[in-house]
Amino acid sequence: MALLVWQPELDTGIDIIDQQHHRIVALINQLDAATTRDDQAAVLEELVDYTLSHFAFEEELMEESGYAFGPAHKRVHEMFVRRVNEYRMRFDAGENIAGELKGMLARWLFNHIRGDDKSYAPHVRHYLDTYKRPGQSGAHDGWLKRKIKAWLQ
């Protein structure tokens, strides 16, 4: 049985952010299923890397949209990264932190989405709506396509 089960009330209404959150949940569940230290190390590395890229993406979106509490949200991310890095150092030192880490990740992620992420979502959705073409649904593809094009240049 999976450690975390996604609940619809966690959706922010921002497709790309929700997809990223689903991926983080899947990685936490992979960490739960990992039985060897090598498997745990590989999943932990992917989880940290993916979460860092998610945070950067989210922070850029908040900054670009002019979300007033973006800097405070970024500080929450930074504190979380420090906390996870402490677990990572303990893991690298040979300590068995898997159970403790999985519990912390599960609690933190869902609380963060329900509180901090749900707070910025209406502002960011409004901003992203300015990139919609007439007749386009809430996919927010316009902004994402523009960002990808800019990153590839």
C-alpha positions as CSV (number, residue, x, y, z in Angstrom):
1,M,0.0,0.0,0.0
2,A,1.3,3.5,-0.9
3,L,2.5,5.7,1.9
4,L,0.7,8.7,0.3
5,V,-2.5,8.9,-1.5
6,W,-3.4,12.0,-3.4
7,Q,-6.6,13.8,-2.4
8,P,-8.4,16.1,-4.8
9,E,-8.5,18.9,-2.3
10,L,-4.7,19.2,-2.8
11,D,-5.1,20.3,-6.4
12,T,-4.1,24.0,-6.8
13,G,-5.8,24.4,-10.2
14,I,-2.5,25.0,-11.8
15,D,-2.0,22.0,-14.0
16,I,1.8,22.0,-14.2
17,I,2.2,22.6,-10.4
18,D,-0.3,19.8,-9.7
19,Q,1.6,17.4,-12.0
20,Q,4.8,18.3,-10.2
21,H,3.2,17.6,-6.8
22,H,1.9,14.3,-8.1
23,R,5.5,13.4,-9.1
24,I,6.8,14.3,-5.7
25,V,4.2,12.1,-4.1
26,A,5.2,9.2,-6.4
27,L,8.8,9.7,-5.5
28,I,8.0,9.6,-1.7
29,N,6.0,6.4,-2.4
30,Q,9.1,5.0,-4.3
31,L,11.2,5.8,-1.3
32,D,8.7,3.9,0.9
33,A,8.9,0.9,-1.4
34,A,12.7,0.9,-1.7
35,T,14.1,-2.1,0.2
36,T,17.9,-1.7,-0.2
37,R,20.1,1.1,0.8
38,D,21.2,1.6,-2.8
39,D,17.6,1.9,-3.9
40,Q,16.9,4.3,-1.1
41,A,19.9,6.4,-2.1
42,A,18.9,6.6,-5.7
43,V,15.3,7.6,-5.0
44,L,16.4,10.1,-2.3
45,E,18.8,11.7,-4.9
46,E,16.0,11.9,-7.5
47,L,13.5,13.2,-4.9
48,V,15.8,16.0,-3.7
49,D,16.8,17.0,-7.3
50,Y,13.2,17.0,-8.5
51,T,11.9,18.9,-5.5
52,L,14.6,21.6,-5.9
53,S,13.6,22.0,-9.5
54,H,10.0,22.2,-8.5
55,F,10.7,24.9,-5.9
56,A,12.7,26.9,-8.5
57,F,9.8,26.6,-11.0
58,E,7.2,27.6,-8.4
59,E,9.3,30.5,-7.1
60,E,9.9,31.9,-10.6
61,L,6.2,31.6,-11.3
62,M,5.3,33.5,-8.1
63,E,8.0,36.2,-8.8
64,E,6.9,36.7,-12.4
65,S,3.3,37.0,-11.3
66,G,4.1,39.5,-8.7
67,Y,2.8,37.4,-5.8
68,A,3.5,39.6,-2.7
69,F,4.3,36.7,-0.4
70,G,6.7,35.0,-2.8
71,P,9.8,35.8,-0.8
72,A,8.3,34.4,2.4
73,H,7.2,31.3,0.4
74,K,10.8,31.0,-0.9
75,R,12.1,31.1,2.7
76,V,9.8,28.2,3.6
77,H,11.3,26.3,0.7
78,E,14.8,27.1,1.9
79,M,14.1,25.9,5.5
80,F,12.7,22.6,4.0
81,V,15.8,22.1,1.9
82,R,18.0,22.6,4.9
83,R,16.0,20.1,6.8
84,V,16.2,17.5,4.0
85,N,19.9,18.1,3.7
86,E,20.3,17.2,7.3
87,Y,18.5,13.9,6.7
88,R,20.7,13.4,3.6
89,M,23.9,13.9,5.6
90,R,22.7,11.5,8.3
91,F,21.9,8.9,5.5
92,D,25.3,9.4,3.9
93,A,26.9,8.8,7.3
94,G,25.2,5.4,7.4
95,E,22.2,6.2,9.6
96,N,18.9,4.5,8.8
97,I,16.7,7.6,8.4
98,A,14.2,6.2,5.8
99,G,11.2,5.8,8.0
100,E,11.7,9.1,9.8
101,L,12.3,10.9,6.5
102,K,9.3,9.4,4.8
103,G,7.0,10.5,7.7
104,M,8.4,14.1,7.7
105,L,8.1,14.3,3.9
106,A,4.5,13.1,3.9
107,R,3.4,15.6,6.6
108,W,5.4,18.5,5.3
109,L,4.3,18.2,1.7
110,F,0.6,17.9,2.2
111,N,0.6,20.7,4.9
112,H,2.6,22.9,2.6
113,I,0.3,22.4,-0.4
114,R,-2.8,22.9,1.8
115,G,-1.4,26.1,3.3
116,D,1.3,27.9,1.4
117,D,0.6,26.6,-2.1
118,K,-3.2,27.1,-1.9
119,S,-2.5,30.7,-0.8
120,Y,-0.6,31.7,-3.9
121,A,-2.7,29.6,-6.4
122,P,-5.5,32.1,-7.0
123,H,-3.0,34.9,-7.7
124,V,-0.9,32.8,-10.0
125,R,-3.9,31.3,-11.8
126,H,-5.2,34.9,-12.5
127,Y,-1.7,35.8,-13.9
128,L,-1.6,32.6,-16.1
129,D,-5.0,33.3,-17.4
130,T,-3.5,36.4,-19.2
131,Y,-1.6,33.9,-21.4
132,K,-4.6,31.9,-22.5
133,R,-5.7,32.1,-26.1
134,P,-9.4,32.7,-26.7
135,G,-11.3,29.4,-26.2
136,Q,-8.4,27.7,-24.4
137,S,-9.3,25.9,-21.2
138,G,-7.3,26.3,-17.9
139,A,-4.3,24.4,-19.1
140,H,-2.0,27.5,-18.8
141,D,0.0,26.2,-21.8
142,G,0.8,29.7,-23.1
143,W,3.0,30.7,-20.2
144,L,4.7,27.4,-20.0
145,K,5.5,27.3,-23.8
146,R,6.9,30.8,-23.5
147,K,9.1,29.8,-20.6
148,I,10.4,26.7,-22.3
149,K,11.2,28.6,-25.4
150,A,13.1,31.2,-23.4
151,W,15.0,28.5,-21.5
152,L,16.0,26.8,-24.8
153,Q,17.4,30.0,-26.3
